[in-house]
Amino acid sequence: MGAVHQLRRDGPGVTDPITCPECQGHRGERLGTLFLACQFCGGAGWVGGDNEPAERCEKPPPPPPSATNHKVWSDPWIASAIGCRFCLGSKKVTHVDEETRTLVTVPCPCAPDPGQGTNA
């Protein structure tokens, strides 16, 4: 048996390209003048070969920096003028819940409990 030239090896190109099952090869969808590329095939219209979604190695984004640990809070004037690092004096904390895709607003821990009376 002679030498084998141009032998395909295992790697990212081991599957044959097929039409994208999500967009049926249309590469996305058009909404008026806006074109939204298919998230599965990346707008190519096909998957497999070098465009294999299962082979993509997407790392999760790094956590956002904590604003409550910023060096500005070591300034005594800022710390006394603003008060709470979480709500910045508004007595409410707002958070985006990415799983349910909702905006949640809750009372800040520095706010007095509305069920308890204040001793003035």
C-alpha positions as CSV (number, residue, x, y, z in Angstrom):
1,M,0.0,0.0,0.0
2,G,1.4,3.4,-1.0
3,A,1.5,6.7,0.9
4,V,-1.9,8.3,1.6
5,H,-1.9,12.0,0.7
6,Q,-4.4,14.6,2.0
7,L,-5.8,12.3,4.6
8,R,-8.6,13.9,6.7
9,R,-7.8,13.8,10.4
10,D,-10.1,14.1,13.3
11,G,-10.7,17.7,14.3
12,P,-13.2,20.4,13.9
13,G,-14.0,19.3,10.3
14,V,-15.2,15.8,11.0
15,T,-18.9,16.2,10.2
16,D,-20.3,16.9,6.8
17,P,-22.1,20.3,6.4
18,I,-25.9,20.2,6.6
19,T,-28.6,22.8,6.3
20,C,-29.2,24.5,9.7
21,P,-32.1,22.8,11.4
22,E,-33.1,26.1,13.2
23,C,-33.3,28.5,10.2
24,Q,-33.7,25.9,7.4
25,G,-30.8,27.5,5.6
26,H,-32.3,31.1,5.5
27,R,-29.4,32.3,7.8
28,G,-31.9,34.1,10.1
29,E,-35.0,36.1,9.9
30,R,-35.9,39.6,8.6
31,L,-38.0,41.9,10.7
32,G,-38.7,44.9,8.5
33,T,-35.3,46.4,7.6
34,L,-33.6,44.5,10.5
35,F,-32.0,41.1,9.8
36,L,-31.5,38.8,12.9
37,A,-28.9,36.2,12.2
38,C,-29.6,32.6,13.4
39,Q,-28.1,32.0,16.8
40,F,-27.6,28.3,16.1
41,C,-25.5,28.5,12.9
42,G,-24.3,32.0,13.4
43,G,-25.9,33.3,10.2
44,A,-24.1,30.8,7.9
45,G,-27.2,28.8,7.0
46,W,-25.4,25.5,7.5
47,V,-23.8,23.6,10.3
48,G,-21.0,21.0,10.4
49,G,-17.4,21.1,9.3
50,D,-15.8,24.2,10.7
51,N,-19.2,25.7,11.7
52,E,-20.1,23.1,14.3
53,P,-22.1,24.5,17.2
54,A,-21.3,21.6,19.5
55,E,-17.5,22.3,19.1
56,R,-17.8,26.0,20.1
57,C,-16.1,26.6,23.4
58,E,-17.8,29.6,24.9
59,K,-16.6,30.6,28.3
60,P,-19.1,32.2,30.6
61,P,-18.6,36.0,31.0
62,P,-16.5,37.0,34.0
63,P,-18.5,38.3,37.0
64,P,-19.0,42.1,37.0
65,P,-16.7,44.1,39.3
66,S,-18.3,44.9,42.6
67,A,-19.1,48.5,42.9
68,T,-19.4,48.3,46.6
69,N,-15.7,47.5,47.0
70,H,-14.5,50.5,44.8
71,K,-11.7,52.6,46.2
72,V,-14.0,55.7,46.3
73,W,-15.6,54.3,49.4
74,S,-12.4,54.8,51.4
75,D,-12.9,58.5,51.0
76,P,-14.7,59.6,54.3
77,W,-16.6,62.5,52.6
78,I,-18.1,60.2,49.9
79,A,-18.9,57.5,52.5
80,S,-20.7,60.0,54.8
81,A,-22.5,61.9,52.0
82,I,-24.0,58.9,50.2
83,G,-24.5,56.6,53.1
84,C,-25.5,53.2,51.8
85,R,-23.2,51.6,49.2
86,F,-25.9,49.4,47.8
87,C,-28.9,51.8,47.2
88,L,-27.0,55.1,47.2
89,G,-29.6,56.6,49.5
90,S,-32.7,55.5,47.5
91,K,-33.7,52.8,50.1
92,K,-34.4,50.4,47.1
93,V,-32.2,47.9,45.3
94,T,-32.9,46.9,41.7
95,H,-31.6,43.7,40.2
96,V,-31.9,42.1,36.7
97,D,-32.8,38.4,37.1
98,E,-31.3,36.9,33.9
99,E,-33.0,33.5,34.3
100,T,-36.5,34.9,34.3
101,R,-35.6,38.1,32.3
102,T,-37.3,40.4,34.8
103,L,-36.3,43.5,36.7
104,V,-36.7,43.0,40.5
105,T,-36.8,45.9,43.0
106,V,-36.7,45.1,46.7
107,P,-36.2,47.3,49.8
108,C,-32.5,47.8,50.7
109,P,-31.3,46.3,54.0
110,C,-30.5,49.8,55.2
111,A,-34.2,50.8,54.9
112,P,-36.4,50.5,58.0
113,D,-38.9,47.7,58.0
114,P,-42.3,49.2,57.1
115,G,-44.0,46.8,59.6
116,Q,-42.2,48.3,62.5
117,G,-42.9,51.8,63.9
118,T,-40.1,54.3,64.1
119,N,-39.1,55.8,67.4
120,A,-38.7,59.4,66.8
